Amino acid sequence: MSLSKKTSEFSPPSKSSGIFTDIRYFFFHKPKKPTLIDLSTEEARENYNKRIVQRFGIDPEKFSVLNIHKIGVEAPPSYVFDELLRWNGDSTCWPNYLAKIDLVDNKLESIRVLLFGKEKYPFGFRNSFFGLKLLPLFNMNAIRIKRVPDTFDFDNARYLLYECSGGYPIGIFFMYVRSSIEDMGETELSQLFLCVGFNFYGKENRSSGLRIFDTIWQIIHNRVTANVVSRIKQLAEWRLNKMLTPPIKSKGITGL
């Protein structure tokens, strides 16, 4: 990132103050740059299936839905990953009033995502809300948290990989950061990926009659995820610029 850019060009994401601002920031707001990777062709899907198998040892072919978002960040991979490690219920990059992040034992290895921050159903509902088990929205148990790249990894990759369960239909979830690859036309210092893979109601058949649910879910999910990765980018670049920009020294002012 060039230090010739003015400090005023960098600002942190606006912090949400409630459910309605969560909806405005994460559902209604449309990021300037598209982040969703097009996997609509069999060739593209197969290509990313192989990449995920190679990186994580997990075959996403069994998932009828695979959503991957990607964004370039003008900050080193280690710096972007440090932002991911700060993920908690106070994050400005996640809709915490709608889907509260609860770190079990204050560790990223086990996370509960609570709908509206609720741990129990209201109005005497015990096990579900009209048959829908939405509390917790989903549980995330770390399969692997890769904090340090392998010595032979020239991509300088780090990631958080989770197996998910609960009311929300997600099987795997990962956030992955690596150095940019010039041959792929990537110009920023880092590339950040956020991916989910799952089957609606346990159905692996991609041509099932539940496609309408797939479509609706993906429209909502893709808008939220695009805002999440865009905010992580904004926050990482702002923090780095703030750290690298020397403070402005006052001239001739000794006190108030």
N, C-alpha and C positions, 0 to 999 in steps of 0.2 A: 504494500500500500504506500503510495507516495505521500510524503509529509507536506508536499506543496499544497495539498487540499486544505481548504479552510476548516478550522475546527467547527465552525457553525454548520457545516454540512453533515456533521455527525450528531446524532441525538439518540438517547435510549428509547425503547418502546414505551408507549404510554401504559401506565399500570391500570389494570381494570379495578373498578370499585364495587362491582356487584354482578348479578346475573345478566342484567340488561346491557351493561358495557361488555361483558363477555360475548354476548350475542352480536353486538355491534362490531367488536374488534375481530372476532373469529369466524362469524357466519356471514355478516353483511359486507364487510370490507373485502375488496378484491386486490390482492398484491399486484404490483406493477409487472413483475416478471412471472410467467408461468413456470411451475416447478414439477408438474406431473410428467413422468416418463411414459411415453406412449407404448403400451404393450398390447395393442389391439391385434397385431399380426402374430401368427404362430411362430414366426422366425424371431421376432423381438422377444416374445415370452420365453422361448427356448433359450435364447442367449442369456437372459437374466437368470433363468433357472440354473444354468450351468455356473454362472458367476457366484450365485448364492451357495450352491453346493461346494464350490471350490473354497469359498471364504469361511463358511460356517459349518459345513458338513450336514446341512439340512436341505432336503429336496422339497422345494415349494410346489412341485408339480401336483401334489395332492390337494392343493388349495385352489378352489374355483376362482377366488378373488386374490389378486396380488397387486397391491398399490405401492408404487415407489415414487417418492418425491426427491428431487435433487436441486441443490442451489450452490452456487459458487460463493465463497467467503474470502474477503481480503484480510485474512489472518492465518497464521501457521496452524497446521492440524492440531498440535498440542494445545494451542490456545483455545481453539474451538471446542476441543474435547473437554477442557476444563469448564467451559460453560455448561456442557451436558452433565458434568458431575455435580453441578449446583442445582440440578433439577429437584424441586420440592414443592410444597404447597404454597410457597410465596413467589413462585416464578412468574415473571411478567410475560413469558413466552408460551404459557399454557392456560387454557380456560378453567382456572382453578375454582371458580364459583359454580360452574356447571359440572365439572368433573374433578373433584378435589384429590390431589395427590397426597397419600398418607404413607410415609416411609415406615415400614415395620422395623422396630428397634433402631430407627433413624439411619437405616442403611439402604442403599440402592439395590441391594440384592433381592429384596422382597418389598413389593409395593402394592398397596390397595388403591384403586381408583373409585372414589365414592360419589355417586350421583348427588349433586347439590350439597355435597359434604356430609350426607346422612349415613349413619351407621345402622339405623333401624328404620323400618317402615312406619309411616305415620298412621294414625286413625285405627290402630289395633291390627293392621295387616301384619302377619307373622312371617310367612315364608316367601311371599311374592306379592306383586301388585297386579291384581286381575290376571294371575297366571304368568306374569313376566317376572323373572328373577333378576332384578336390577340392582340389588344391593348384596355385595359390592358390584359396581358396574363391571369391573373385572379385576382379577388378581394377576400380578406380574411376578414371576419367579425367574431370576436370572439363570440362564443357561451358561452364560460366559460374559464377563466384563473384561475387555482387553484394554488395559490401561497403558501398556508399553508395547510398541510394535516389535515383531520378530526381527532378529538381526538380518535376515535375508529378505525382509519385506521392503522393497524399494518404494512402495506406495506410501510408506509411513502411516499405516492404517491403525485406527483405534475404534472400538465400538462397544455398545451395550446391546446384548442380545437376550430377549426374554421369551419364555413360554407363557401364554396367557390362558386364563379360564374365567368363567363367570357369566353374567348376563349379556355382556357385549360380545358379538361374534368374532373374536380375534383368536387366531392360533399362535402366530408368532409376531413379534414386534422387535424392530431393531433401529438404532440410530448409529450411523457409521460415518467416520470422517477419514479422509485420506488426502494426500497431496494431489494437486491437479496434474493431469497428463496432457502434455502439449500436443501429442499426436491425435488426441481426441478433441482438439479445439478448445480446451479448458485454459483460461487465462488467469484466473484468480489463484491465490496461494493454496486454497483448500477447496474440497468438494464435500458437502454434507448431504447424506442420504437419510431419509426416514421411510421405513417400509413396514407394512402389515400384510399378513397373509392369513386367510381363513376360509371356512365353508359355512354358508348360511344353514342353520339347523342341521349341521353335520352332513349336508349333501355335497358330494364331491363331483357330481355330474354338472358340468358347466352349462348344459342345455336344459336344465331343469325348469319347471314352471314357475320358479321363484325369481326369475330374472328381474322382474319389476322391483323386488326388494333390493337386489344387488345394485340396480341402477340408482334408486333413491338414496341408498346408503352411501354409494360412492360419490354422488354429487355433494352430499353434506360433508362426508369425511374429507374429500379432496379440498374443499374450501377451507376447512379448519386446519388441515395439515399444511396447506400452502401458507397460511398465516403463521403457523407455528415455526416452520423452518425459516420464513422470512424474518420473523422476530429474533430468532437465534442469530441469524446473520447480522441483523442490525445491532443487537446487543454486543456481540463479539467485536465487531468493527468499531463501535463506539468506545468500548472499554480499552481496546488496543490503541486507538487514536488518543484517548485521554492519557494513557500511560506514556506514550511517545512524545506528546506535545509538551514542550517546556512551559512551566507556569509563567504568566505575564507578571513582570516585576513592576511595582509601582515606582513612580519617579517623584522624589521629594515629599512623599507622604509618610509621616512617621506614626500617625495614630488617628483616631477618630475624635 
